[in-house]
Amino acid sequence: METQIKKTEIITREQIKDMLLDFICEQFLVDPEDIQLDKSLIDTGIIDSMGLIEISGFISQNFHFKVTEEQMNRQNFGSVLLIVDFIDKNKKQ
């Protein structure tokens, strides 16, 4: 149920979170209730380092900005909530 955002569309943090969770659940075959929004997806075993790359591709495709290797760190990708913050700060509209 992936929804791509148009470059001119305004998107809320809640919509970002919902899109990200939909992607994670579908891509990594996990139930939403198994995801702790404030915990590391890697530390909880939901994704591995390749999962970070897949999430960065999802971000580039849906939010119209490229994620650099340097940006893929715990500060930006340490949890679902941190990824939402990162997307919200960097999305192009």
Biopython code that builds the backbone (N, CA, C, O; Angstrom):
import numpy as np
from Bio.PDB.StructureBuilder import StructureBuilder

atoms = [
    (1, "MET", "N", (0.824, -1.184, 0.000)),
    (1, "MET", "CA", (0.000, 0.000, 0.000)),
    (1, "MET", "C", (0.871, 1.251, 0.000)),
    (1, "MET", "O", (0.559, 2.230, 0.678)),
    (2, "GLU", "N", (1.930, 1.217, -0.738)),
    (2, "GLU", "CA", (2.871, 2.324, -0.769)),
    (2, "GLU", "C", (2.275, 3.500, -1.537)),
    (2, "GLU", "O", (1.784, 3.336, -2.654)),
    (3, "THR", "N", (2.321, 4.672, -0.938)),
    (3, "THR", "CA", (1.806, 5.881, -1.555)),
    (3, "THR", "C", (2.961, 6.819, -1.804)),
    (3, "THR", "O", (3.699, 7.164, -0.881)),
    (4, "GLN", "N", (3.122, 7.228, -3.034)),
    (4, "GLN", "CA", (4.195, 8.165, -3.345)),
    (4, "GLN", "C", (3.661, 9.581, -3.212)),
    (4, "GLN", "O", (2.547, 9.885, -3.639)),
    (5, "ILE", "N", (4.473, 10.438, -2.616)),
    (5, "ILE", "CA", (4.099, 11.824, -2.399)),
    (5, "ILE", "C", (4.532, 12.650, -3.603)),
    (5, "ILE", "O", (5.653, 12.515, -4.092)),
    (6, "LYS", "N", (3.635, 13.502, -4.071)),
    (6, "LYS", "CA", (3.991, 14.413, -5.147)),
    (6, "LYS", "C", (4.851, 15.532, -4.574)),
    (6, "LYS", "O", (4.701, 15.895, -3.408)),
    (7, "LYS", "N", (5.748, 16.077, -5.385)),
    (7, "LYS", "CA", (6.679, 17.093, -4.905)),
    (7, "LYS", "C", (5.960, 18.312, -4.336)),
    (7, "LYS", "O", (6.510, 18.998, -3.475)),
    (8, "THR", "N", (4.757, 18.591, -4.794)),
    (8, "THR", "CA", (4.043, 19.786, -4.343)),
    (8, "THR", "C", (3.086, 19.513, -3.184)),
    (8, "THR", "O", (2.470, 20.443, -2.663)),
    (9, "GLU", "N", (2.956, 18.277, -2.783)),
    (9, "GLU", "CA", (2.002, 17.901, -1.752)),
    (9, "GLU", "C", (2.577, 18.143, -0.350)),
    (9, "GLU", "O", (3.730, 17.812, -0.074)),
    (10, "ILE", "N", (1.765, 18.718, 0.516)),
    (10, "ILE", "CA", (2.148, 18.909, 1.914)),
    (10, "ILE", "C", (1.895, 17.586, 2.638)),
    (10, "ILE", "O", (0.843, 16.966, 2.483)),
    (11, "ILE", "N", (2.871, 17.177, 3.421)),
    (11, "ILE", "CA", (2.732, 15.909, 4.148)),
    (11, "ILE", "C", (3.049, 16.145, 5.620)),
    (11, "ILE", "O", (3.979, 16.873, 5.964)),
    (12, "THR", "N", (2.254, 15.512, 6.478)),
    (12, "THR", "CA", (2.441, 15.669, 7.919)),
    (12, "THR", "C", (3.397, 14.610, 8.457)),
    (12, "THR", "O", (3.674, 13.609, 7.796)),
    (13, "ARG", "N", (3.887, 14.846, 9.652)),
    (13, "ARG", "CA", (4.758, 13.864, 10.312)),
    (13, "ARG", "C", (4.019, 12.540, 10.509)),
    (13, "ARG", "O", (4.613, 11.468, 10.391)),
    (14, "GLU", "N", (2.730, 12.620, 10.808)),
    (14, "GLU", "CA", (1.929, 11.402, 10.998)),
    (14, "GLU", "C", (1.853, 10.602, 9.698)),
    (14, "GLU", "O", (1.951, 9.375, 9.719)),
    (15, "GLN", "N", (1.680, 11.286, 8.577)),
    (15, "GLN", "CA", (1.650, 10.603, 7.281)),
    (15, "GLN", "C", (3.009, 9.974, 6.972)),
    (15, "GLN", "O", (3.077, 8.859, 6.455)),
    (16, "ILE", "N", (4.083, 10.688, 7.288)),
    (16, "ILE", "CA", (5.431, 10.152, 7.087)),
    (16, "ILE", "C", (5.584, 8.865, 7.896)),
    (16, "ILE", "O", (6.050, 7.847, 7.385)),
    (17, "LYS", "N", (5.188, 8.930, 9.154)),
    (17, "LYS", "CA", (5.303, 7.757, 10.046)),
    (17, "LYS", "C", (4.489, 6.586, 9.494)),
    (17, "LYS", "O", (4.973, 5.455, 9.454)),
    (18, "ASP", "N", (3.265, 6.856, 9.074)),
    (18, "ASP", "CA", (2.409, 5.789, 8.551)),
    (18, "ASP", "C", (3.002, 5.170, 7.284)),
    (18, "ASP", "O", (2.999, 3.948, 7.131)),
    (19, "MET", "N", (3.504, 5.999, 6.386)),
    (19, "MET", "CA", (4.118, 5.490, 5.158)),
    (19, "MET", "C", (5.343, 4.644, 5.478)),
    (19, "MET", "O", (5.527, 3.567, 4.911)),
    (20, "LEU", "N", (6.183, 5.137, 6.391)),
    (20, "LEU", "CA", (7.394, 4.423, 6.773)),
    (20, "LEU", "C", (7.045, 3.076, 7.410)),
    (20, "LEU", "O", (7.648, 2.056, 7.076)),
    (21, "LEU", "N", (6.082, 3.072, 8.317)),
    (21, "LEU", "CA", (5.678, 1.823, 8.967)),
    (21, "LEU", "C", (5.093, 0.838, 7.953)),
    (21, "LEU", "O", (5.384, -0.357, 8.012)),
    (22, "ASP", "N", (4.273, 1.329, 7.030)),
    (22, "ASP", "CA", (3.730, 0.455, 5.982)),
    (22, "ASP", "C", (4.862, -0.188, 5.194)),
    (22, "ASP", "O", (4.840, -1.390, 4.927)),
    (23, "PHE", "N", (5.860, 0.628, 4.820)),
    (23, "PHE", "CA", (6.989, 0.112, 4.053)),
    (23, "PHE", "C", (7.755, -0.933, 4.853)),
    (23, "PHE", "O", (8.055, -2.012, 4.340)),
    (24, "ILE", "N", (8.071, -0.624, 6.092)),
    (24, "ILE", "CA", (8.847, -1.548, 6.930)),
    (24, "ILE", "C", (8.095, -2.868, 7.106)),
    (24, "ILE", "O", (8.679, -3.943, 6.971)),
    (25, "CYS", "N", (6.810, -2.783, 7.406)),
    (25, "CYS", "CA", (6.021, -3.997, 7.626)),
    (25, "CYS", "C", (5.954, -4.852, 6.366)),
    (25, "CYS", "O", (6.105, -6.072, 6.426)),
    (26, "GLU", "N", (5.729, -4.208, 5.231)),
    (26, "GLU", "CA", (5.618, -4.937, 3.970)),
    (26, "GLU", "C", (6.974, -5.488, 3.510)),
    (26, "GLU", "O", (7.070, -6.640, 3.087)),
    (27, "GLN", "N", (8.002, -4.667, 3.595)),
    (27, "GLN", "CA", (9.321, -5.048, 3.078)),
    (27, "GLN", "C", (10.018, -6.096, 3.951)),
    (27, "GLN", "O", (10.692, -6.988, 3.437)),
    (28, "PHE", "N", (9.854, -5.984, 5.265)),
    (28, "PHE", "CA", (10.592, -6.841, 6.185)),
    (28, "PHE", "C", (9.702, -7.863, 6.900)),
    (28, "PHE", "O", (10.128, -8.529, 7.844)),
    (29, "LEU", "N", (8.455, -7.970, 6.426)),
    (29, "LEU", "CA", (7.511, -8.973, 6.919)),
    (29, "LEU", "C", (7.392, -8.968, 8.436)),
    (29, "LEU", "O", (7.593, -9.984, 9.102)),
    (30, "VAL", "N", (7.063, -7.805, 8.956)),
    (30, "VAL", "CA", (6.907, -7.642, 10.402)),
    (30, "VAL", "C", (5.544, -7.008, 10.677)),
    (30, "VAL", "O", (5.047, -6.217, 9.876)),
    (31, "ASP", "N", (4.951, -7.358, 11.806)),
    (31, "ASP", "CA", (3.672, -6.778, 12.207)),
    (31, "ASP", "C", (3.905, -5.420, 12.854)),
    (31, "ASP", "O", (4.893, -5.235, 13.565)),
    (32, "PRO", "N", (3.004, -4.466, 12.617)),
    (32, "PRO", "CA", (3.175, -3.122, 13.192)),
    (32, "PRO", "C", (3.354, -3.130, 14.708)),
    (32, "PRO", "O", (4.124, -2.336, 15.248)),
    (33, "GLU", "N", (2.648, -4.023, 15.389)),
    (33, "GLU", "CA", (2.748, -4.051, 16.855)),
    (33, "GLU", "C", (4.101, -4.569, 17.343)),
    (33, "GLU", "O", (4.424, -4.441, 18.524)),
    (34, "ASP", "N", (4.887, -5.149, 16.448)),
    (34, "ASP", "CA", (6.228, -5.613, 16.814)),
    (34, "ASP", "C", (7.285, -4.520, 16.705)),
    (34, "ASP", "O", (8.438, -4.722, 17.087)),
    (35, "ILE", "N", (6.890, -3.366, 16.184)),
    (35, "ILE", "CA", (7.845, -2.266, 15.999)),
    (35, "ILE", "C", (7.714, -1.285, 17.156)),
    (35, "ILE", "O", (6.645, -0.722, 17.393)),
    (36, "GLN", "N", (8.811, -1.091, 17.870)),
    (36, "GLN", "CA", (8.854, -0.092, 18.940)),
    (36, "GLN", "C", (9.386, 1.197, 18.308)),
    (36, "GLN", "O", (10.534, 1.250, 17.867)),
    (37, "LEU", "N", (8.553, 2.224, 18.267)),
    (37, "LEU", "CA", (8.875, 3.449, 17.529)),
    (37, "LEU", "C", (10.128, 4.156, 18.025)),
    (37, "LEU", "O", (10.780, 4.872, 17.266)),
    (38, "ASP", "N", (10.464, 3.961, 19.285)),
    (38, "ASP", "CA", (11.621, 4.664, 19.856)),
    (38, "ASP", "C", (12.854, 3.774, 20.005)),
    (38, "ASP", "O", (13.839, 4.179, 20.623)),
    (39, "LYS", "N", (12.806, 2.565, 19.444)),
    (39, "LYS", "CA", (13.934, 1.627, 19.540)),
    (39, "LYS", "C", (14.566, 1.411, 18.175)),
    (39, "LYS", "O", (13.913, 1.577, 17.145)),
    (40, "SER", "N", (15.819, 1.045, 18.173)),
    (40, "SER", "CA", (16.556, 0.780, 16.944)),
    (40, "SER", "C", (15.977, -0.422, 16.202)),
    (40, "SER", "O", (15.765, -1.487, 16.783)),
    (41, "LEU", "N", (15.726, -0.232, 14.909)),
    (41, "LEU", "CA", (15.248, -1.337, 14.083)),
    (41, "LEU", "C", (16.312, -2.421, 13.943)),
    (41, "LEU", "O", (15.991, -3.602, 13.807)),
    (42, "ILE", "N", (17.570, -2.016, 13.978)),
    (42, "ILE", "CA", (18.671, -2.985, 13.896)),
    (42, "ILE", "C", (18.801, -3.737, 15.217)),
    (42, "ILE", "O", (18.856, -4.967, 15.232)),
    (43, "ASP", "N", (18.849, -2.998, 16.328)),
    (43, "ASP", "CA", (19.016, -3.634, 17.637)),
    (43, "ASP", "C", (17.864, -4.585, 17.978)),
    (43, "ASP", "O", (18.064, -5.577, 18.679)),
    (44, "THR", "N", (16.666, -4.283, 17.484)),
    (44, "THR", "CA", (15.522, -5.151, 17.768)),
    (44, "THR", "C", (15.393, -6.285, 16.749)),
    (44, "THR", "O", (14.469, -7.094, 16.832)),
    (45, "GLY", "N", (16.314, -6.344, 15.794)),
    (45, "GLY", "CA", (16.354, -7.447, 14.845)),
    (45, "GLY", "C", (15.382, -7.350, 13.683)),
    (45, "GLY", "O", (15.194, -8.325, 12.955)),
    (46, "ILE", "N", (14.766, -6.204, 13.497)),
    (46, "ILE", "CA", (13.803, -6.049, 12.404)),
    (46, "ILE", "C", (14.516, -5.894, 11.067)),
    (46, "ILE", "O", (14.082, -6.454, 10.060)),
    (47, "ILE", "N", (15.611, -5.134, 11.055)),
    (47, "ILE", "CA", (16.388, -4.962, 9.826)),
    (47, "ILE", "C", (17.868, -5.185, 10.118)),
    (47, "ILE", "O", (18.296, -5.241, 11.271)),
    (48, "ASP", "N", (18.638, -5.311, 9.034)),
    (48, "ASP", "CA", (20.095, -5.341, 9.135)),
    (48, "ASP", "C", (20.626, -4.147, 8.341)),
    (48, "ASP", "O", (19.854, -3.270, 7.955)),
    (49, "SER", "N", (21.919, -4.110, 8.100)),
    (49, "SER", "CA", (22.493, -2.957, 7.395)),
    (49, "SER", "C", (21.930, -2.817, 5.978)),
    (49, "SER", "O", (21.800, -1.700, 5.476)),
    (50, "MET", "N", (21.597, -3.927, 5.333)),
    (50, "MET", "CA", (20.966, -3.848, 4.009)),
    (50, "MET", "C", (19.580, -3.210, 4.118)),
    (50, "MET", "O", (19.122, -2.536, 3.195)),
    (51, "GLY", "N", (18.935, -3.427, 5.234)),
    (51, "GLY", "CA", (17.630, -2.808, 5.473)),
    (51, "GLY", "C", (17.728, -1.294, 5.498)),
    (51, "GLY", "O", (16.825, -0.602, 5.027)),
    (52, "LEU", "N", (18.827, -0.775, 6.049)),
    (52, "LEU", "CA", (19.039, 0.675, 6.046)),
    (52, "LEU", "C", (19.104, 1.201, 4.617)),
    (52, "LEU", "O", (18.556, 2.260, 4.312)),
    (53, "ILE", "N", (19.768, 0.465, 3.754)),
    (53, "ILE", "CA", (19.881, 0.870, 2.357)),
    (53, "ILE", "C", (18.506, 0.844, 1.686)),
    (53, "ILE", "O", (18.172, 1.743, 0.913)),
    (54, "GLU", "N", (17.715, -0.182, 1.983)),
    (54, "GLU", "CA", (16.364, -0.252, 1.425)),
    (54, "GLU", "C", (15.492, 0.902, 1.921)),
    (54, "GLU", "O", (14.711, 1.465, 1.154)),
    (55, "ILE", "N", (15.624, 1.250, 3.192)),
    (55, "ILE", "CA", (14.861, 2.377, 3.734)),
    (55, "ILE", "C", (15.323, 3.678, 3.088)),
    (55, "ILE", "O", (14.497, 4.543, 2.798)),
    (56, "SER", "N", (16.623, 3.837, 2.857)),
    (56, "SER", "CA", (17.106, 5.067, 2.212)),
    (56, "SER", "C", (16.579, 5.161, 0.779)),
    (56, "SER", "O", (16.284, 6.259, 0.308)),
    (57, "GLY", "N", (16.456, 4.026, 0.077)),
    (57, "GLY", "CA", (15.863, 4.022, -1.258)),
    (57, "GLY", "C", (14.394, 4.413, -1.220)),
    (57, "GLY", "O", (13.918, 5.158, -2.077)),
    (58, "PHE", "N", (13.677, 3.903, -0.220)),
    (58, "PHE", "CA", (12.274, 4.270, -0.018)),
    (58, "PHE", "C", (12.151, 5.776, 0.202)),
    (58, "PHE", "O", (11.270, 6.422, -0.365)),
    (59, "ILE", "N", (13.031, 6.325, 1.023)),
    (59, "ILE", "CA", (13.006, 7.761, 1.306)),
    (59, "ILE", "C", (13.254, 8.555, 0.028)),
    (59, "ILE", "O", (12.519, 9.496, -0.272)),
    (60, "SER", "N", (14.282, 8.180, -0.723)),
    (60, "SER", "CA", (14.611, 8.895, -1.968)),
    (60, "SER", "C", (13.442, 8.869, -2.938)),
    (60, "SER", "O", (13.112, 9.886, -3.547)),
    (61, "GLN", "N", (12.824, 7.726, -3.079)),
    (61, "GLN", "CA", (11.728, 7.567, -4.038)),
    (61, "GLN", "C", (10.476, 8.328, -3.620)),
    (61, "GLN", "O", (9.786, 8.896, -4.467)),
    (62, "ASN", "N", (10.180, 8.346, -2.343)),
    (62, "ASN", "CA", (8.911, 8.900, -1.877)),
    (62, "ASN", "C", (8.976, 10.326, -1.363)),
    (62, "ASN", "O", (7.959, 11.019, -1.329)),
    (63, "PHE", "N", (10.162, 10.773, -0.962)),
    (63, "PHE", "CA", (10.262, 12.109, -0.365)),
    (63, "PHE", "C", (11.211, 13.023, -1.128)),
    (63, "PHE", "O", (11.484, 14.146, -0.705)),
    (64, "HIS", "N", (11.706, 12.531, -2.248)),
    (64, "HIS", "CA", (12.408, 13.351, -3.236)),
    (64, "HIS", "C", (13.701, 13.995, -2.741)),
    (64, "HIS", "O", (14.001, 15.143, -3.070)),
    (65, "PHE", "N", (14.459, 13.246, -1.952)),
    (65, "PHE", "CA", (15.825, 13.667, -1.630)),
    (65, "PHE", "C", (16.683, 12.426, -1.452)),
    (65, "PHE", "O", (16.201, 11.367, -1.051)),
    (66, "LYS", "N", (17.947, 12.579, -1.755)),
    (66, "LYS", "CA", (18.895, 11.461, -1.678)),
    (66, "LYS", "C", (19.511, 11.415, -0.282)),
    (66, "LYS", "O", (19.905, 12.439, 0.275)),
    (67, "VAL", "N", (19.583, 10.218, 0.264)),
    (67, "VAL", "CA", (20.207, 10.002, 1.559)),
    (67, "VAL", "C", (21.667, 9.637, 1.313)),
    (67, "VAL", "O", (21.966, 8.684, 0.593)),
    (68, "THR", "N", (22.576, 10.405, 1.920)),
    (68, "THR", "CA", (23.998, 10.107, 1.755)),
    (68, "THR", "C", (24.411, 9.028, 2.756)),
    (68, "THR", "O", (23.728, 8.780, 3.750)),
    (69, "GLU", "N", (25.531, 8.407, 2.466)),
    (69, "GLU", "CA", (26.053, 7.368, 3.362)),
    (69, "GLU", "C", (26.318, 7.945, 4.755)),
    (69, "GLU", "O", (26.071, 7.283, 5.763)),
    (70, "GLU", "N", (26.816, 9.171, 4.804)),
    (70, "GLU", "CA", (27.107, 9.816, 6.091)),
    (70, "GLU", "C", (25.843, 10.052, 6.913)),
    (70, "GLU", "O", (25.892, 10.070, 8.143)),
    (71, "GLN", "N", (24.715, 10.232, 6.235)),
    (71, "GLN", "CA", (23.452, 10.473, 6.936)),
    (71, "GLN", "C", (22.856, 9.199, 7.520)),
    (71, "GLN", "O", (21.989, 9.271, 8.390)),
    (72, "MET", "N", (23.302, 8.044, 7.061)),
    (72, "MET", "CA", (22.783, 6.775, 7.573)),
    (72, "MET", "C", (23.506, 6.411, 8.868)),
    (72, "MET", "O", (24.351, 5.517, 8.902)),
    (73, "ASN", "N", (23.150, 7.126, 9.921)),
    (73, "ASN", "CA", (23.768, 6.910, 11.225)),
    (73, "ASN", "C", (22.675, 6.795, 12.288)),
    (73, "ASN", "O", (21.491, 6.969, 12.001)),
    (74, "ARG", "N", (23.090, 6.504, 13.504)),
    (74, "ARG", "CA", (22.105, 6.325, 14.592)),
    (74, "ARG", "C", (21.340, 7.607, 14.903)),
    (74, "ARG", "O", (20.201, 7.553, 15.367)),
    (75, "GLN", "N", (21.950, 8.739, 14.655)),
    (75, "GLN", "CA", (21.274, 10.009, 14.925)),
    (75, "GLN", "C", (20.053, 10.172, 14.005)),
    (75, "GLN", "O", (19.026, 10.701, 14.431)),
    (76, "ASN", "N", (20.160, 9.726, 12.764)),
    (76, "ASN", "CA", (19.065, 9.858, 11.798)),
    (76, "ASN", "C", (18.246, 8.585, 11.638)),
    (76, "ASN", "O", (17.049, 8.662, 11.361)),
    (77, "PHE", "N", (18.860, 7.415, 11.806)),
    (77, "PHE", "CA", (18.209, 6.143, 11.538)),
    (77, "PHE", "C", (18.143, 5.256, 12.782)),
    (77, "PHE", "O", (17.986, 4.041, 12.662)),
    (78, "GLY", "N", (18.260, 5.845, 13.973)),
    (78, "GLY", "CA", (18.304, 5.069, 15.210)),
    (78, "GLY", "C", (16.985, 4.481, 15.648)),
    (78, "GLY", "O", (16.958, 3.571, 16.477)),
    (79, "SER", "N", (15.879, 4.987, 15.103)),
    (79, "SER", "CA", (14.548, 4.465, 15.423)),
    (79, "SER", "C", (13.574, 4.993, 14.375)),
    (79, "SER", "O", (13.918, 5.860, 13.571)),
    (80, "VAL", "N", (12.367, 4.465, 14.394)),
    (80, "VAL", "CA", (11.346, 4.955, 13.464)),
    (80, "VAL", "C", (11.120, 6.450, 13.693)),
    (80, "VAL", "O", (11.033, 7.218, 12.735)),
    (81, "LEU", "N", (11.027, 6.859, 14.943)),
    (81, "LEU", "CA", (10.777, 8.274, 15.225)),
    (81, "LEU", "C", (11.919, 9.165, 14.741)),
    (81, "LEU", "O", (11.675, 10.269, 14.255)),
    (82, "LEU", "N", (13.155, 8.700, 14.867)),
    (82, "LEU", "CA", (14.295, 9.477, 14.365)),
    (82, "LEU", "C", (14.300, 9.528, 12.836)),
    (82, "LEU", "O", (14.673, 10.546, 12.252)),
    (83, "ILE", "N", (13.895, 8.451, 12.194)),
    (83, "ILE", "CA", (13.805, 8.458, 10.728)),
    (83, "ILE", "C", (12.717, 9.440, 10.288)),
    (83, "ILE", "O", (12.905, 10.176, 9.319)),
    (84, "VAL", "N", (11.597, 9.455, 10.983)),
    (84, "VAL", "CA", (10.522, 10.405, 10.668)),
    (84, "VAL", "C", (11.035, 11.838, 10.812)),
    (84, "VAL", "O", (10.768, 12.677, 9.951)),
    (85, "ASP", "N", (11.764, 12.127, 11.886)),
    (85, "ASP", "CA", (12.353, 13.463, 12.077)),
    (85, "ASP", "C", (13.282, 13.808, 10.917)),
    (85, "ASP", "O", (13.232, 14.912, 10.374)),
    (86, "PHE", "N", (14.127, 12.854, 10.546)),
    (86, "PHE", "CA", (15.087, 13.048, 9.466)),
    (86, "PHE", "C", (14.363, 13.351, 8.146)),
    (86, "PHE", "O", (14.733, 14.282, 7.431)),
    (87, "ILE", "N", (13.345, 12.570, 7.835)),
    (87, "ILE", "CA", (12.582, 12.799, 6.604)),
    (87, "ILE", "C", (11.905, 14.166, 6.651)),
    (87, "ILE", "O", (11.957, 14.920, 5.680)),
    (88, "ASP", "N", (11.278, 14.481, 7.767)),
    (88, "ASP", "CA", (10.553, 15.741, 7.893)),
    (88, "ASP", "C", (11.484, 16.940, 7.702)),
    (88, "ASP", "O", (11.095, 17.935, 7.091)),
    (89, "LYS", "N", (12.683, 16.852, 8.208)),
    (89, "LYS", "CA", (13.650, 17.953, 8.069)),
    (89, "LYS", "C", (14.171, 18.094, 6.644)),
    (89, "LYS", "O", (14.498, 19.200, 6.212)),
    (90, "ASN", "N", (14.254, 16.988, 5.911)),
    (90, "ASN", "CA", (14.932, 16.983, 4.617)),
    (90, "ASN", "C", (14.030, 16.854, 3.395)),
    (90, "ASN", "O", (14.501, 17.019, 2.270)),
    (91, "LYS", "N", (12.762, 16.568, 3.587)),
    (91, "LYS", "CA", (11.884, 16.342, 2.428)),
    (91, "LYS", "C", (11.781, 17.614, 1.588)),
    (91, "LYS", "O", (11.845, 18.735, 2.094)),
    (92, "LYS", "N", (11.620, 17.393, 0.296)),
    (92, "LYS", "CA", (11.477, 18.513, -0.624)),
    (92, "LYS", "C", (10.005, 18.612, -1.035)),
    (92, "LYS", "O", (9.387, 17.630, -1.447)),
    (93, "GLN", "N", (9.474, 19.812, -0.911)),
    (93, "GLN", "CA", (8.081, 20.040, -1.292)),
    (93, "GLN", "C", (7.980, 21.223, -2.202)),
    (93, "GLN", "O", (6.883, 21.577, -2.634)),
]
sb = StructureBuilder()
sb.init_structure("model")
sb.init_model(0)
sb.init_chain("A")
sb.init_seg("    ")
for serial, (resi, resn, name, xyz) in enumerate(atoms, 1):
    if name == "N":
        sb.init_residue(resn, " ", resi, " ")
    sb.init_atom(name, np.array(xyz, "f"), 0.0, 1.0, " ", f" {name:<3s}", serial, name[0])
structure = sb.get_structure()
